[in-house]
Amino acid sequence: MRGRVQGVGFRPFVHRTATRLGLDGTVRNVNGHVVIVAAGPPLSLSRLVTALRTQAPPSAAVGSVEIDRAPDDTPPGEGFTIGPSAAGPPQSGIREIPPDTATCDACIGELFDPGNRRLRHPFINCTDCGPRATVIEALPYDRTHTTMGGFGLCAACTREYDDPSDRRHHAEPLACPRCGPRLICDSLRDESALQAAEGLVAVGGILALKGLGGYQLVCDATRPDTVDELRRRKHRPHKPLAVMVPDPDAARRLAHVSRTAARELTSPDRPVVLLPARTGSSVPSAAVHPGTGYIGIFLPTSGLHHLLLRDLARPLVVTSGNVSGEPLAIDDVDARERLAGIADGFLTHDRGIRSRYDDSVVQVVGGTRMTLRRARGLAPAPLPLPRPATTPLVAVGAQSKHTFTLADGRQAVLGPHTGDLHDTDTLEAFEGAYTHLGRLTGITPQSVAHDLHPRYLSTQWALRFPAQDRIAVQHHHAHIAACAAEHRLRGPFLGVAYDGLGLGDDGTLWGGEVLLADYTRFRRIGRFATAPLPGGEAAVRHPDRMALGYLYGAEPLGAPMPPPEATASFTDRFDARAHTALRTMVRRGINSPRASSAGRLFDAAAALLGVCGEVSYEGQAAVALESAAGRLRAPALPWRLVRVDGLWVYDPAPTLAALFPSSESRGPARLAAAFHTTIAEVTAALVEKAIGAGAPRTVCLGGGCFANRRLVTDVRRLLQALDVEVYVGSAVPPGDGGISYGQAAIAAARLLQRGT
């Protein structure tokens, strides 16, 4: 039996089902899979197989059921039992690792039941919920192979563990107040430790909390002074912070929650869900989610979270336990060193965290989930590969929002979110996660897929593989392939990839691309016009610079930029010497690489409208521009397509010129709305040109720009009006967090093609 069948109560389920059917035999874990030996009447055996395929526990995912006649020399014995796990011989196929699952309703009921022996036990769990991927040391999945291995079971827990009728039968993280982990706050333990930590938060302190997949920073979300101080200490001045509330009703007091969003909030993976914020709620928007009308809300994921929310009776900011840009802290000693300058106190415990998993982030677009960060609760569940990986491989992603993907056969495992891969700490976090997940899944890569950019740390890491085993994958091709692979498209397909920057196969920077592709190759059909980035990476951090790049150096395609007197309202914001220096850099091409980037065009528009001139996190200007547009609808600004070197090219000069001058009737909000309409119409026109030249009517949308709800909604509507099938990532992030999965799909197809 293959699939997600460990850590999900599968053996107890088999035991109950086989016993009910009157079968004799055993069920056990063998080398990451489940092996059943059963004997009995043929009809009962047939019913067991049917139940395995159709009635498995909710968290299970049965991939295949292989049936053979048992050897005559292995009699099953009398009755049905759960046998001891075994290593067994190596087997083909990925060994699936169950993601963590939020505390189930039955455990929550016990947590607050005065008559239950687990009353207020922070580590409550059962076979339906609790830590999995974050505590697994090795397979097969037994208690001794988890970070709970050092906690012996008391007599009461042992009875539950051994009782086939109990929902804690073979629940490996099983514990209770008598035999389980203990909370620690300075010299205090258990309930006293919890009360001390809650007292700290209640008076406006910042708490470092040891969560499921890493440390978290917690404070009162209703106190703007405390939230501002957290931002200062964490070096996170503007990026929105997630808010935890006890239940959907509390979420509705802070945000507008649709029926679909409510399902996401209460799903077993408990992601952070981005929701339209209510005005005038108890959570100050300027402190918690500045620059956007959306607030990230999630519900408790563990018993400890439930206790904090119940006792403090207020929404809490719960954010990653790190200084911005660093890996999430998981080790107790490391956490105390790195978070000492942020937290006023620590609430820890003595259960170890084996694997780093940050909180997943999703949003609802068009009634469906769009995953923005695939992490705790979602990873490392496997994803499909449209072309099988004939040799095991690893795809190492890009630079920002880094992930890696392991692949073998028809499955790929997208690893945990690492963060931005820009220094030794994040590289070490990636390497540790790669080694551990490879060992758990049984995948030893023989090939590596990587980005074209030579300066990415991921690309440099890939150089440890021999040249013949390295597969370079263009950035935007990977974006499109990730979307196509998730939806199991066969290809070919048309891809629209809009993002910040990615190296093209011509050695220039791309970011506004229309590609005709399959899983082995692509051809560029259309693009955005190029513009210089004055100062290179500095232009990414300063959208004002990007706007100057367009005004003084946009690719000349026939439409003029407005004259200096028309743009003075913008250029006068600059210091005169800085303005002259930047203009000279652009006109002379000094440290001003050119890019055909949709993301940088959004930056320029945000700067010209005075919405955002400097950013502290990736995508901030685009978020501000989407927020400025609000719910306004406005007709498109002028735009044009021109033919350049066999490609259709969007000339943004008329669009940017129309942003000057603004007036009350054409203020920033209306112009921001019109800009979004323009990009959607341009996209539809580029796709229509491609289809007219013979491209398929199947379109995949990829790249970080398509995290913009307004843009993806408008583009999808316009394309569907052209009778086009439109796909966008759901389980896989459309941005760089999904790049490694797209690389894996392409590498598998290329290896298959070359016969490797």
ABEGO torsion letter per residue (X at the ends): XBEBABGAGAAAAAAAAAAAAGBBEBBBBBGGBBBBBBBEBAAAAAAAAAAAAAABBAABBBABBBBBBBBAABBAEBEBBBBBBBAEBBBBEBBBBBBBBBBBAAAAAAAABAABAABGBAABBBAABEBBAAABABOBBBAAABAAAABBBBAAAAAAAABAABAABGBAABBBAAABBBBBBEABBEAAAAAAAAAAAAAGBBBBBBBAAEBBBBBBAABAAAAAAAAAAAGBAABBBBBBBABAAAAAAABBBBAAAAAAAABAAGBBBBBBBBBGBABBAAAABBGBABBBBBBBABAAAAAAAAAAGBBBBBBBBBBBGBBBBABAAAAAAAAAAABABBBBBABBBABBBBBBBBBBBGGBBBBABBBBGAOABBBBBABBBABBBBBAEBABGBBBBBBBEABBBBBBBAEBBABAAAAAAAAAAAAAAAAAAGBBBABBBBBABAABAAAAAAAABBAAABBBBBAAAAAAAAAAAAAGBAOBBBBBBBBABBBBAAGBBBGBBBBBBBAABBBBABBBBBBBBBGEAAAAABAAAAAAAAAAABBBAGBBBBBAAAAAAAAAABBAAAAAAAAAAAAAGBGBBBBBBAAAAAAAAAAAAGABABBABBGAAAAAAAAAAEABBBBBBBBBBBBBGGBBBBBAAAAAAAAOBBBAABBAAAAAAAAAAAAAAAAAAAAAAAAAAGBBABBBBBEAAAABAAAAAAAAAAAAAAGBBBBBBAABBABAAAAAAAAAAAAAAAAAAAGX
